[in-house]
Amino acid sequence: MDKKYLDVCLTPALIHLYNVEKYVVVIIDIFRATSSICYGMDNGAEAIIPVAEVEECVAYKESHPDYLVAAERNGEVVKGFDFGNSPFSYTREKVAGKTIVLTTTNGTQALHLSRNAKQVFIGSFLNLTALCDKLRTLNDNILLVCAGWKYNFNLEDTLFAGAVADQLKNDGYILDDPALGALDLYQCGKEDIRAYLKKTSHSERLKQLGIEDDIAFCLNVDITTAIPVLQGERLVKLDLSFQA
């Protein structure tokens, strides 16, 4: 292709402005869905099935009793489910070899709206460099979809989009204005990401729930090379032995 674009959708409320069929999409929900998904894949989860609604989780459990079901709303585990959205729930002991059905307030909603993309990857600080290395090999348009908070802009997802833009900015991509803005934010915060993101509203929500450790964990950089990719209805770990 003559030109390739790196665009950022700052919130799922704006995704209708993009023709997702023309992009490879990366879903970003740093606190905490995409971080937990990456960690779960790194710890051997066989598949994670993202769904938009709690009722869909229940239906899966009824037809597949061996599946784990995970549901989070407003930062808390939905009553009656195996676990929620904390990365510490996705340990090898809990998820290795398992299929998990997951619904969250923000991340799974963004993914649902992006299903028609050429490919859908899951991004987090945990797999930042591995993800960017993979995106380079595709030589295609990229859309970074920030999950935000209940369809509003948030800082942490946009900062991560800026981190991706920073790694890819010299690879021939044309950045749109949101990507340039995200890149500028990343330049402001990159020296101490944890300190920079302490002021975010979602950090405050999670702190009020007593789960500051989740925030710190989600800001670990490059602790895994696992890249979750959507295949049909399931997120599975990308086989990096085959490059597109």
N, C-alpha and C positions, 0 to 999 in steps of 0.2 A: 504494500500500500504506500502511496506517495506521502501522505501525512498521517500521523497517529496522534490521538488526543488523550490527555489525562485530565479527566473532569472530576469534580467533587460535587455530590449531592449532599447538601448540608443537613437535610432532614428528609425523612420519607414523605413528608407533606409536599415536597417539591419533585418527587420522582416522576410525576406525570409529565414534567417538562423535558424528560429525556427519553429517547427511543432506546430502551435497554437492550433491544435485540441487536443493536450495533456495537455492544460493548462486552468485554469481560468485566464482570462486576466483582468487587470486593465488599463484603458486608463487615461493618465496623460497629461493635458495641463493647467498648473497652471495660466498662463497669456494668455487667460482668459477662454477658452471654458469650461473646466471641472468644474471650479469654478462657472461659470454662470449656468451650467446645474444643479449642486448640489443645488445652491441657488434657481433656478426656481422650482425644485421639492419640496424643503422645503416650498416654497410659494404657493404650490397647483397646479402647472401645471399638467394637466392630462397626457400629453405625450410630448416628444420631439423627433422628427424624424430627425436623422442626415443624411445628404446627402453630397456627395462629391462636387457637382457642383452647381453653382448659377442657371443654367438652370433647375435643378431638383426642386429647391425651387419654381421657377416660375410655373412649371407644376403642382405642388401640389396646389398652390394658385388658379390656373384656375379650378381645379376639386373640390377643397374644399375652397370656398370663406371665410368660417368662421375660417380657420386656420390663425395663425400669421406666418409671414415669417421673418427669421432673417438671414442676410448674412454679413460676414466680410471678407475683403481682405486687407492684409497689415496693419491691425490694425484699419481700418476705415469701417464705415457702407457703404454697397453697396447702391448706389442711388436707391430709389424707394421701399426700404424694410422697414418693420415696425420698426426694430431695428437691432443692430449688436451683439456684443460679450461682451458688458459691463454687469457686474453683476447687476448694478443699473437699467438696463432695465427689469430685471426679478423679479420685485416687485409683491407682492400679488395682488395689484390693477390691474396690467397689465396681469398677467399670470394665475391667479387662474381659474381652470376649462377649460383652453385653451390647444389646441394642437399647438405646435410650430414646424415649419420646419426650421432646422438650417444647415448652411454651414459655415465653417471657414477655414482659411488658413492652419491650422495644425491639430487641434484636430479631426475634423470629417474625415480627411484623414486617420489618425492613426486608428480610429475606423473602417472605411471601410475595412482596411487591416486585421482586427482582427475578422471579423464576424464569422469565423468558429471555434472559441474557444468553450470550454465547456460552459462557461458563460462569459459575458462581463460586468464588472462593471465600474463605473465612479468614479475616485478618485480626491480629492483636500484636501488642508489643512482644508477646512471647515468641512469635514466629516472624517478626518483622523482616529480617534479612533474607530468610529462606523464601518468604512470600515475594519479596522484590526481585530476587534472583529468578524466580519462576516467571514473574510477569515480564521480565526482559526477554525471555525466550519466546514469548508468544507473538511479539511484534504486532500488537493489536491495540485498538482503543480500550482504555480502561476507565471505568466509572467507580469511584470510591463512594459507597453509600453509607453515610453516617446515620446510625439508628436514632441518635438524639434521645430526648426524654418526652414521651407522649407527643410525638410529632413536632416538638420544639427543638431548636438548635441546642447542642451542648458543646462544652469546651473540650472534653477529653477525646471524643471521637474525631473532632476536627483537628486536634493536635496530632493524632495518629495519622490522619490523612496527610497532614503536612510532613510527617516523618517519611511516609511513602514517597511523596513528591520530592523530598530532599534526596532520596536515594536514586530516583529515576530522572531527575531534572536534566541531566547531561546525556540522556539516552535518546534524544530526538523527539520527545513528546512536546506537543503544544498544550500548555496549561491554561485552563479557563480561569476566570476571576476568582471563583471559590477556591480553586486549587492554589492560586497565588496567595490568597488570603490565609489559607491553611498553612502554606509554607512559611509565611511571615510569622504566624503564631508559633510554629515549631521553632523558628530561629530565636524567638523570645524565650521559649521555655526549655530548650533542649539541654542546657547545662545542668539543670536540676528539675527534671520532669515532675518528680514527686512534690517538690515544693511549689512548683508552678500550678499544679492541679489541686492543691489543698483547698483553694478557694472555690472550687466548682460546687454547684448546687447538689449534684449527685453524690459527691464525696460527703457532703453534710448529711444527706439522707442516710447513707450507709453508716456513718459514724453514729447517728442517732439510734440505729438498729444494733450498735455494738459490734460492727464487723469491719473495723479499720484494717484488720489483717488482710481481708479480701482486696482492699484498695491497693495496699503495698504489693501484694502478690501480682496483681494485674498489671503493674508497671515494671515488672521484670522484663528485661530486653534479651531476646535471642536465647531463651532457655530450651527451645525446641525447634526442630526443622519440620515438624508435622504441619501439613497444609490441608485442612479439610476442604473438600470439593463436593458440590451438589451433583449427585447422580440419581436422576429420577426424583424420588421423594426423600432420598436418604443422603446425609452427609457422610462421606467416607474419607479415609486418609489417602491423599494423592500418592500414587506410586512415582517417586522421583527418579526411578531408574529409566523411565520413558519420558523424554522431553519432546514437547510439541514443536 
